[in-house]
């Protein structure tokens, strides 16, 4: 293989990387002020852009993980490091939900909710944009 050719596995879409970083920062800031629905919005933006930019499966999966659980997890970890009682709150929520009184279970479920939100948003965004593209007769969408 010649040095000037890049393999598809090494090709990085800089727009996707920057967009994911900005989206993750927006989700994290939103989570600190109580905007719990921002992973859905970030996923919808990713889904709306994906028919045009066509990222691969791996790039999309990484972006979904960064936009959802990683952004929320960073906020939870930051709050815990600042001395907030995340563990005590998680134990109380777990007890009220009938789950084991381990904070890790509630925090893990919180991160799963973030992942579900971002995936639902991505599917919704891609569907809406995909409908618009097929109505205009764009092939392959």
TITOR-543551 format. One line per field, with one value per atom (N, C-alpha, C): chain; residue number from 1; atom name; x, y, z; residue in three letters. Coordinates in nm, 4 decimals. Example, Ala and Ser with C-alpha at 12.3 -4.5 7.8 and 13.67 -1.06 7.14 Angstrom:
2
cadena <- A;A;A;A;A;A
num <- 1;1;1;2;2;2
atomo <- N;CA;C;N;CA;C
u <- 1.3190;1.2300;1.3200;1.2850;1.3670;1.2900
v <- -0.5690;-0.4500;-0.3300;-0.2250;-0.1060;0.0030
w <- 0.7800;0.7800;0.7800;0.7080;0.7140;0.7870
residuo <- ala;ala;ala;ser;ser;ser
//
This chain:
141
cadena <- A;A;A;A;A;A;A;A;A;A;A;A;A;A;A;A;A;A;A;A;A;A;A;A;A;A;A;A;A;A;A;A;A;A;A;A;A;A;A;A;A;A;A;A;A;A;A;A;A;A;A;A;A;A;A;A;A;A;A;A;A;A;A;A;A;A;A;A;A;A;A;A;A;A;A;A;A;A;A;A;A;A;A;A;A;A;A;A;A;A;A;A;A;A;A;A;A;A;A;A;A;A;A;A;A;A;A;A;A;A;A;A;A;A;A;A;A;A;A;A;A;A;A;A;A;A;A;A;A;A;A;A;A;A;A;A;A;A;A;A;A;A;A;A;A;A;A;A;A;A;A;A;A;A;A;A;A;A;A;A;A;A;A;A;A;A;A;A;A;A;A;A;A;A;A;A;A;A;A;A;A;A;A;A;A;A;A;A;A;A;A;A;A;A;A;A;A;A;A;A;A;A;A;A;A;A;A;A;A;A;A;A;A;A;A;A;A;A;A;A;A;A;A;A;A;A;A;A;A;A;A;A;A;A;A;A;A;A;A;A;A;A;A;A;A;A;A;A;A;A;A;A;A;A;A;A;A;A;A;A;A;A;A;A;A;A;A;A;A;A;A;A;A;A;A;A;A;A;A;A;A;A;A;A;A;A;A;A;A;A;A;A;A;A;A;A;A;A;A;A;A;A;A;A;A;A;A;A;A;A;A;A;A;A;A;A;A;A;A;A;A;A;A;A;A;A;A;A;A;A;A;A;A;A;A;A;A;A;A;A;A;A;A;A;A;A;A;A;A;A;A;A;A;A;A;A;A;A;A;A;A;A;A;A;A;A;A;A;A;A;A;A;A;A;A;A;A;A;A;A;A;A;A;A;A;A;A;A;A;A;A;A;A;A;A;A;A;A;A;A;A;A;A;A;A;A;A;A;A;A;A;A;A;A;A;A;A;A;A;A;A;A;A
num <- 1;1;1;2;2;2;3;3;3;4;4;4;5;5;5;6;6;6;7;7;7;8;8;8;9;9;9;10;10;10;11;11;11;12;12;12;13;13;13;14;14;14;15;15;15;16;16;16;17;17;17;18;18;18;19;19;19;20;20;20;21;21;21;22;22;22;23;23;23;24;24;24;25;25;25;26;26;26;27;27;27;28;28;28;29;29;29;30;30;30;31;31;31;32;32;32;33;33;33;34;34;34;35;35;35;36;36;36;37;37;37;38;38;38;39;39;39;40;40;40;41;41;41;42;42;42;43;43;43;44;44;44;45;45;45;46;46;46;47;47;47;48;48;48;49;49;49;50;50;50;51;51;51;52;52;52;53;53;53;54;54;54;55;55;55;56;56;56;57;57;57;58;58;58;59;59;59;60;60;60;61;61;61;62;62;62;63;63;63;64;64;64;65;65;65;66;66;66;67;67;67;68;68;68;69;69;69;70;70;70;71;71;71;72;72;72;73;73;73;74;74;74;75;75;75;76;76;76;77;77;77;78;78;78;79;79;79;80;80;80;81;81;81;82;82;82;83;83;83;84;84;84;85;85;85;86;86;86;87;87;87;88;88;88;89;89;89;90;90;90;91;91;91;92;92;92;93;93;93;94;94;94;95;95;95;96;96;96;97;97;97;98;98;98;99;99;99;100;100;100;101;101;101;102;102;102;103;103;103;104;104;104;105;105;105;106;106;106;107;107;107;108;108;108;109;109;109;110;110;110;111;111;111;112;112;112;113;113;113;114;114;114;115;115;115;116;116;116;117;117;117;118;118;118;119;119;119;120;120;120;121;121;121;122;122;122;123;123;123;124;124;124;125;125;125;126;126;126;127;127;127;128;128;128;129;129;129;130;130;130;131;131;131;132;132;132;133;133;133;134;134;134;135;135;135;136;136;136;137;137;137;138;138;138;139;139;139;140;140;140;141;141;141
atomo <- N;CA;C;N;CA;C;N;CA;C;N;CA;C;N;CA;C;N;CA;C;N;CA;C;N;CA;C;N;CA;C;N;CA;C;N;CA;C;N;CA;C;N;CA;C;N;CA;C;N;CA;C;N;CA;C;N;CA;C;N;CA;C;N;CA;C;N;CA;C;N;CA;C;N;CA;C;N;CA;C;N;CA;C;N;CA;C;N;CA;C;N;CA;C;N;CA;C;N;CA;C;N;CA;C;N;CA;C;N;CA;C;N;CA;C;N;CA;C;N;CA;C;N;CA;C;N;CA;C;N;CA;C;N;CA;C;N;CA;C;N;CA;C;N;CA;C;N;CA;C;N;CA;C;N;CA;C;N;CA;C;N;CA;C;N;CA;C;N;CA;C;N;CA;C;N;CA;C;N;CA;C;N;CA;C;N;CA;C;N;CA;C;N;CA;C;N;CA;C;N;CA;C;N;CA;C;N;CA;C;N;CA;C;N;CA;C;N;CA;C;N;CA;C;N;CA;C;N;CA;C;N;CA;C;N;CA;C;N;CA;C;N;CA;C;N;CA;C;N;CA;C;N;CA;C;N;CA;C;N;CA;C;N;CA;C;N;CA;C;N;CA;C;N;CA;C;N;CA;C;N;CA;C;N;CA;C;N;CA;C;N;CA;C;N;CA;C;N;CA;C;N;CA;C;N;CA;C;N;CA;C;N;CA;C;N;CA;C;N;CA;C;N;CA;C;N;CA;C;N;CA;C;N;CA;C;N;CA;C;N;CA;C;N;CA;C;N;CA;C;N;CA;C;N;CA;C;N;CA;C;N;CA;C;N;CA;C;N;CA;C;N;CA;C;N;CA;C;N;CA;C;N;CA;C;N;CA;C;N;CA;C;N;CA;C;N;CA;C;N;CA;C;N;CA;C;N;CA;C;N;CA;C;N;CA;C;N;CA;C;N;CA;C;N;CA;C;N;CA;C;N;CA;C;N;CA;C;N;CA;C;N;CA;C;N;CA;C;N;CA;C;N;CA;C;N;CA;C;N;CA;C;N;CA;C;N;CA;C;N;CA;C;N;CA;C;N;CA;C;N;CA;C;N;CA;C;N;CA;C;N;CA;C
u <- 0.0851;0.0000;0.0899;0.0545;0.1344;0.1008;0.1966;0.1740;0.0684;0.0406;-0.0548;-0.1998;-0.2231;-0.3598;-0.3993;-0.5206;-0.5705;-0.6703;-0.6689;-0.7664;-0.8943;-1.0091;-1.1346;-1.1370;-1.0656;-1.0656;-0.9925;-0.9023;-0.8251;-0.8783;-0.9746;-1.0306;-1.1163;-1.0867;-1.1588;-1.2352;-1.3626;-1.4461;-1.4342;-1.3565;-1.3306;-1.4590;-1.5512;-1.6788;-1.7570;-1.7542;-1.8234;-1.7561;-1.6246;-1.5519;-1.5806;-1.5728;-1.5979;-1.7446;-1.8356;-1.9776;-2.0108;-1.9485;-1.9717;-1.9170;-1.7999;-1.7417;-1.8284;-1.8746;-1.9609;-2.0936;-2.1490;-2.2740;-2.2594;-2.1482;-2.1252;-2.1114;-2.0433;-2.0311;-2.1678;-2.2510;-2.3853;-2.4703;-2.4590;-2.5338;-2.4863;-2.3559;-2.3020;-2.3461;-2.3367;-2.3802;-2.5305;-2.6048;-2.7490;-2.7848;-2.7096;-2.7365;-2.7121;-2.6158;-2.5887;-2.6994;-2.7717;-2.8799;-3.0181;-3.0244;-3.1513;-3.2179;-3.1493;-3.2065;-3.1774;-3.2522;-3.2267;-3.2554;-3.3259;-3.3655;-3.2625;-3.1538;-3.0571;-2.9893;-2.9731;-2.9204;-3.0108;-3.1421;-3.2335;-3.2107;-3.1973;-3.1760;-3.0430;-2.9386;-2.8075;-2.8132;-2.8852;-2.9021;-2.9807;-3.0824;-3.1612;-3.0749;-2.9868;-2.8960;-2.8017;-2.7480;-2.6603;-2.7363;-2.8595;-2.9390;-2.9734;-2.9955;-3.0279;-2.9076;-2.7889;-2.6675;-2.6199;-2.6533;-2.5968;-2.6339;-2.7538;-2.7762;-2.6883;-2.6474;-2.5658;-2.4174;-2.3679;-2.2247;-2.1890;-2.2839;-2.2655;-2.1498;-2.1535;-2.0495;-2.0731;-1.9693;-1.9828;-2.0476;-2.0699;-2.1341;-2.0507;-1.9207;-1.8340;-1.8302;-1.8203;-1.8173;-1.9490;-2.0586;-2.1894;-2.2040;-2.1599;-2.1708;-2.0878;-1.9673;-1.8829;-1.9472;-2.0006;-2.0660;-2.1865;-2.2632;-2.3786;-2.3348;-2.2287;-2.1796;-2.1245;-2.0583;-2.0028;-2.1145;-2.2143;-2.3225;-2.4164;-2.4272;-2.5209;-2.4534;-2.4183;-2.3675;-2.2368;-2.1484;-2.0210;-2.0405;-2.1251;-2.1498;-2.2203;-2.3230;-2.3926;-2.3033;-2.2246;-2.1345;-2.0302;-1.9804;-1.8832;-1.9450;-2.0701;-2.1385;-2.1606;-2.2025;-2.2228;-2.0916;-1.9852;-1.8555;-1.8073;-1.8261;-1.7861;-1.8640;-1.9935;-2.0753;-2.0319;-1.9999;-1.9553;-1.8197;-1.7315;-1.6007;-1.6116;-1.7147;-1.7370;-1.8018;-1.8374;-1.8927;-2.0431;-2.1099;-2.2544;-2.2822;-2.3986;-2.4338;-2.4999;-2.4255;-2.4776;-2.5056;-2.4153;-2.4337;-2.5557;-2.5737;-2.6896;-2.8200;-2.8215;-2.9409;-2.9684;-2.8653;-2.8826;-2.9350;-2.8861;-2.9375;-3.0857;-3.1260;-3.2655;-3.3538;-3.3100;-3.3873;-3.3974;-3.2890;-3.2914;-3.3890;-3.3891;-3.4808;-3.6258;-3.6528;-3.7892;-3.8337;-3.7405;-3.7734;-3.7737;-3.7375;-3.7347;-3.6114;-3.5062;-3.3807;-3.2854;-3.1775;-3.0775;-3.0251;-3.0002;-2.9593;-2.8128;-2.7695;-2.6321;-2.6350;-2.5576;-2.5575;-2.5161;-2.4306;-2.3823;-2.4962;-2.5956;-2.7084;-2.7875;-2.8185;-2.8969;-2.8182;-2.6901;-2.6087;-2.5966;-2.5800;-2.5739;-2.7056;-2.8172;-2.9466;-2.9649;-2.9136;-2.9180;-2.8409;-2.7253;-2.6457;-2.7106;-2.7817;-2.8571;-2.9699;-3.0358;-3.1405;-3.0819;-2.9637;-2.8984;-2.8701;-2.8247;-2.7988;-2.9276;-3.0339;-3.1621;-3.2142;-3.1955;-3.2387;-3.1636;-3.0338;-2.9546;-2.9818;-3.0046;-3.0371;-3.1753;-3.2725;-3.4062;-3.4024;-3.3238;-3.3102;-3.2450;-3.1419;-3.0728;-3.1662;-3.2423;-3.3366;-3.4447;-3.4938;-3.5970;-3.5420;-3.4245;-3.3647;-3.3368;-3.2861;-3.2574;-3.3859;-3.4901;-3.6170;-3.6780;-3.6785;-3.7386;-3.6617;-3.5295;-3.4494;-3.4585;-3.4610;-3.4736;-3.6037;-3.7115;-3.8391;-3.8313;-3.7692;-3.7545;-3.6686;-3.5617;-3.4736;-3.5413;-3.6192;-3.6840;-3.7978;-3.8613;-3.9674;-3.9107;-3.7872;-3.7243;-3.6571;-3.6590;-3.6048;-3.4552;-3.3954;-3.2520;-3.2304;-3.1552;-3.1368;-3.0491;-3.0730;-2.9885;-3.0141;-3.1282;-3.1539;-3.2734
v <- -0.1173;0.0000;0.1238;0.2196;0.3418;0.4336;0.5164;0.6013;0.7095;0.7500;0.8579;0.8114;0.6835;0.6305;0.6038;0.6395;0.6102;0.4972;0.4137;0.3061;0.3594;0.3011;0.3506;0.3464;0.2528;0.2419;0.3597;0.4241;0.5342;0.6716;0.6749;0.8025;0.8595;0.9824;1.0457;1.1649;1.1702;1.2824;1.3899;1.4926;1.5977;1.6695;1.6867;1.7501;1.6700;1.5369;1.4519;1.4594;1.4620;1.4692;1.6013;1.7114;1.8428;1.8536;1.8094;1.8140;1.7306;1.6135;1.5288;1.5940;1.6550;1.7224;1.8402;1.9189;2.0329;1.9829;1.8790;1.8220;1.7655;1.6983;1.6430;1.7538;1.8614;1.9754;2.0371;2.0482;2.1035;2.0131;1.8822;1.7879;1.7985;1.8083;1.8176;1.9464;2.0576;2.1846;2.1806;2.1259;2.1141;2.0260;1.9193;1.8309;1.9001;1.9905;2.0605;2.1592;2.2093;2.3048;2.2407;2.1081;2.0379;2.0102;2.0306;1.9995;1.8531;1.7636;1.6205;1.5619;1.6347;1.5834;1.6115;1.6792;1.7161;1.5977;1.4806;1.3685;1.3332;1.3462;1.3210;1.4229;1.5491;1.6557;1.6338;1.6020;1.5778;1.4568;1.3541;1.2377;1.2715;1.3578;1.3983;1.4752;1.5594;1.6326;1.5343;1.4389;1.3380;1.2580;1.2197;1.1442;1.2249;1.3548;1.4404;1.4602;1.4595;1.4809;1.3507;1.2376;1.1107;1.0728;1.1025;1.0673;1.1481;1.2659;1.3504;1.3160;1.3035;1.2793;1.1322;1.0451;0.9000;0.8465;0.8679;0.8063;0.6554;0.5823;0.4382;0.3986;0.2691;0.2180;0.2477;0.2238;0.2445;0.3914;0.4806;0.6240;0.6688;0.6174;0.6525;0.5978;0.4741;0.4148;0.4928;0.5324;0.6105;0.7455;0.8099;0.9393;0.9262;0.8196;0.7983;0.7798;0.7053;0.6849;0.8140;0.8948;1.0206;1.1199;1.1277;1.2244;1.1892;1.0629;1.0225;0.9917;0.8654;0.8249;0.8911;0.9164;0.9773;1.1209;1.1965;1.3355;1.3397;1.2575;1.2543;1.1990;1.0967;1.0386;1.1379;1.2213;1.3238;1.4229;1.4585;1.5517;1.4871;1.3621;1.2927;1.2787;1.2431;1.2293;1.3637;1.4693;1.6029;1.6462;1.6198;1.6556;1.5757;1.4496;1.3661;1.4144;1.4552;1.5056;1.6378;1.7169;1.8436;1.8260;1.7035;1.6775;1.6619;1.6615;1.6373;1.4945;1.4736;1.3419;1.2565;1.2300;1.1488;1.0069;0.9510;0.8147;0.8016;0.8969;0.8926;0.9084;0.9983;1.0165;0.8915;0.8321;0.7102;0.5960;0.5845;0.4810;0.5023;0.6270;0.6570;0.6257;0.6651;0.6370;0.4866;0.4153;0.2700;0.2058;0.2522;0.1960;0.2245;0.3442;0.3789;0.2999;0.2651;0.1888;0.0386;-0.0035;-0.1458;-0.2161;-0.1428;-0.1987;-0.2178;-0.2914;-0.3024;-0.1637;-0.1432;-0.0111;0.0177;-0.0117;0.0167;0.1355;0.2385;0.3563;0.3235;0.2247;0.1913;0.1470;0.0771;0.0304;0.1488;0.2449;0.3603;0.4474;0.4649;0.5460;0.4765;0.3449;0.2701;0.2822;0.2735;0.2894;0.4307;0.5294;0.6671;0.6803;0.6173;0.6236;0.5447;0.4373;0.3634;0.4503;0.5266;0.6186;0.7223;0.7734;0.8686;0.8038;0.6787;0.6086;0.5860;0.5467;0.5263;0.6568;0.7669;0.8959;0.9329;0.9188;0.9592;0.8677;0.7402;0.6480;0.6796;0.7047;0.7408;0.8706;0.9662;1.0916;1.0697;0.9873;0.9611;0.8925;0.7964;0.7285;0.8242;0.9090;1.0065;1.1068;1.1609;1.2577;1.1991;1.0786;1.0143;0.9839;0.9446;0.9146;1.0390;1.1486;1.2719;1.3223;1.3258;1.3727;1.2733;1.1461;1.0446;1.0564;1.0880;1.1083;1.2269;1.3347;1.4517;1.4242;1.3465;1.3166;1.2263;1.1288;1.0380;1.1087;1.2055;1.2781;1.3665;1.4142;1.4960;1.4106;1.2793;1.1911;1.1716;1.1913;1.1683;1.0174;0.9584;0.8125;0.7705;0.6500;0.5903;0.6388;0.6982;0.7453;0.6776
w <- 0.0000;0.0000;0.0000;-0.0807;-0.0883;0.0286;0.0734;0.1903;0.1695;0.0431;0.0220;0.0252;0.0235;0.0286;0.1732;0.2063;0.3404;0.3319;0.4289;0.4339;0.4960;0.4632;0.5200;0.6725;0.7323;0.8783;0.9430;0.8718;0.9296;0.8906;0.8025;0.7601;0.8730;0.9135;1.0241;0.9699;0.9994;0.9593;1.0671;1.0374;1.1352;1.1766;1.0836;1.1162;1.2189;1.2052;1.3014;1.4384;1.4411;1.5679;1.6389;1.5655;1.6256;1.6677;1.5827;1.6157;1.7385;1.7502;1.8664;1.9927;1.9825;2.0999;2.1446;2.0489;2.0828;2.1402;2.0792;2.1302;2.2700;2.2967;2.4301;2.5333;2.4953;2.5869;2.6135;2.5109;2.5290;2.6181;2.5995;2.6839;2.8286;2.8490;2.9848;3.0535;2.9815;3.0404;3.0679;2.9747;2.9945;3.1127;3.1325;3.2460;3.3790;3.3817;3.5070;3.5428;3.4423;3.4701;3.4628;3.4482;3.4547;3.3218;3.2116;3.0804;3.0470;3.1076;3.0999;2.9620;2.8749;2.7442;2.6344;2.6651;2.5623;2.4925;2.5550;2.4760;2.3577;2.3750;2.2636;2.1523;2.1893;2.0902;2.0176;2.0916;2.0298;1.9365;1.9773;1.8906;1.7655;1.7785;1.6613;1.5622;1.6128;1.5237;1.4537;1.5288;1.4688;1.3639;1.3946;1.2986;1.1752;1.1918;1.0773;0.9867;1.0438;0.9653;0.9005;0.9580;0.9113;0.7686;0.7151;0.5743;0.4782;0.5199;0.4332;0.4466;0.5707;0.5943;0.5829;0.6038;0.5946;0.6789;0.8116;0.8948;0.9020;0.9277;0.9389;1.0707;1.0855;1.2064;1.3301;1.3211;1.4379;1.4788;1.3816;1.4134;1.4749;1.4233;1.4791;1.6205;1.6436;1.7767;1.8788;1.8398;1.9303;1.9586;1.8548;1.8741;1.9667;1.9531;2.0411;2.1862;2.2060;2.3425;2.4034;2.3219;2.3726;2.4026;2.3143;2.3320;2.4465;2.4800;2.5848;2.7171;2.7389;2.8697;2.9105;2.8173;2.8548;2.9034;2.8347;2.8759;3.0117;3.0285;3.1575;3.2678;3.2348;3.3340;3.3808;3.2903;3.3283;3.4256;3.4021;3.4929;3.6295;3.6307;3.7585;3.8349;3.7636;3.8293;3.8821;3.8045;3.8476;3.9716;3.9729;4.0894;4.2115;4.1911;4.3021;4.3543;4.2646;4.3058;4.3810;4.3484;4.4181;4.5546;4.5893;4.7212;4.7259;4.6104;4.6113;4.6556;4.7115;4.7647;4.6569;4.5506;4.4406;4.4894;4.5671;4.6172;4.7073;4.7984;4.8873;4.8115;4.7155;4.6331;4.5515;4.4962;4.4170;4.5025;4.6270;4.7181;4.7468;4.7700;4.7986;4.6787;4.5607;4.4389;4.4170;4.4392;4.4226;4.5201;4.6445;4.7438;4.7055;4.6581;4.6170;4.4948;4.4090;4.2883;4.3128;4.4329;4.4632;4.4113;4.3859;4.3376;4.4547;4.4345;4.5406;4.5784;4.7051;4.7545;4.7259;4.6063;4.5652;4.4699;4.4980;4.4101;4.2666;4.2493;4.1153;4.0246;4.0808;4.0001;3.9469;4.0319;3.9897;3.8927;3.9169;3.8256;3.6898;3.6909;3.5644;3.4881;3.5577;3.4907;3.4372;3.5076;3.4584;3.3276;3.3201;3.1981;3.0842;3.1176;3.0158;2.9609;3.0479;3.0022;2.9065;2.9357;2.8453;2.7100;2.7112;2.5862;2.5080;2.5765;2.5088;2.4489;2.5202;2.4676;2.3401;2.3412;2.2254;2.1061;2.1306;2.0210;1.9640;2.0509;2.0033;1.9234;1.9679;1.8943;1.7588;1.7538;1.6274;1.5278;1.5759;1.4871;1.4390;1.5269;1.4888;1.3883;1.4148;1.3237;1.1874;1.1850;1.0562;0.9803;1.0510;0.9849;0.9230;0.9978;0.9468;0.8247;0.8333;0.7206;0.6046;0.6355;0.5307;0.4546;0.5238;0.4554;0.3610;0.4054;0.3193;0.1980;0.2156;0.1033;0.0020;0.0471;-0.0479;-0.1201;-0.0588;-0.1281;-0.2378;-0.2207;-0.3237;-0.4302;-0.4110;-0.5109;-0.5044;-0.3874;-0.3728;-0.3608;-0.4484;-0.4421;-0.3255;-0.2790;-0.1776;-0.0366;-0.0099;0.1255;0.1849
residuo <- unk;unk;unk;unk;unk;unk;unk;unk;unk;unk;unk;unk;unk;unk;unk;unk;unk;unk;unk;unk;unk;unk;unk;unk;unk;unk;unk;unk;unk;unk;unk;unk;unk;unk;unk;unk;unk;unk;unk;unk;unk;unk;unk;unk;unk;unk;unk;unk;unk;unk;unk;unk;unk;unk;unk;unk;unk;unk;unk;unk;unk;unk;unk;unk;unk;unk;unk;unk;unk;unk;unk;unk;unk;unk;unk;unk;unk;unk;unk;unk;unk;unk;unk;unk;unk;unk;unk;unk;unk;unk;unk;unk;unk;unk;unk;unk;unk;unk;unk;unk;unk;unk;unk;unk;unk;unk;unk;unk;unk;unk;unk;unk;unk;unk;unk;unk;unk;unk;unk;unk;unk;unk;unk;unk;unk;unk;unk;unk;unk;unk;unk;unk;unk;unk;unk;unk;unk;unk;unk;unk;unk;unk;unk;unk;unk;unk;unk;unk;unk;unk;unk;unk;unk;unk;unk;unk;unk;unk;unk;unk;unk;unk;unk;unk;unk;unk;unk;unk;unk;unk;unk;unk;unk;unk;unk;unk;unk;unk;unk;unk;unk;unk;unk;unk;unk;unk;unk;unk;unk;unk;unk;unk;unk;unk;unk;unk;unk;unk;unk;unk;unk;unk;unk;unk;unk;unk;unk;unk;unk;unk;unk;unk;unk;unk;unk;unk;unk;unk;unk;unk;unk;unk;unk;unk;unk;unk;unk;unk;unk;unk;unk;unk;unk;unk;unk;unk;unk;unk;unk;unk;unk;unk;unk;unk;unk;unk;unk;unk;unk;unk;unk;unk;unk;unk;unk;unk;unk;unk;unk;unk;unk;unk;unk;unk;unk;unk;unk;unk;unk;unk;unk;unk;unk;unk;unk;unk;unk;unk;unk;unk;unk;unk;unk;unk;unk;unk;unk;unk;unk;unk;unk;unk;unk;unk;unk;unk;unk;unk;unk;unk;unk;unk;unk;unk;unk;unk;unk;unk;unk;unk;unk;unk;unk;unk;unk;unk;unk;unk;unk;unk;unk;unk;unk;unk;unk;unk;unk;unk;unk;unk;unk;unk;unk;unk;unk;unk;unk;unk;unk;unk;unk;unk;unk;unk;unk;unk;unk;unk;unk;unk;unk;unk;unk;unk;unk;unk;unk;unk;unk;unk;unk;unk;unk;unk;unk;unk;unk;unk;unk;unk;unk;unk;unk;unk;unk;unk;unk;unk;unk;unk;unk;unk;unk;unk;unk;unk;unk;unk;unk;unk;unk;unk;unk;unk;unk;unk;unk;unk;unk;unk;unk;unk;unk;unk;unk;unk;unk;unk;unk;unk;unk;unk;unk;unk;unk;unk;unk;unk;unk;unk;unk;unk;unk
//
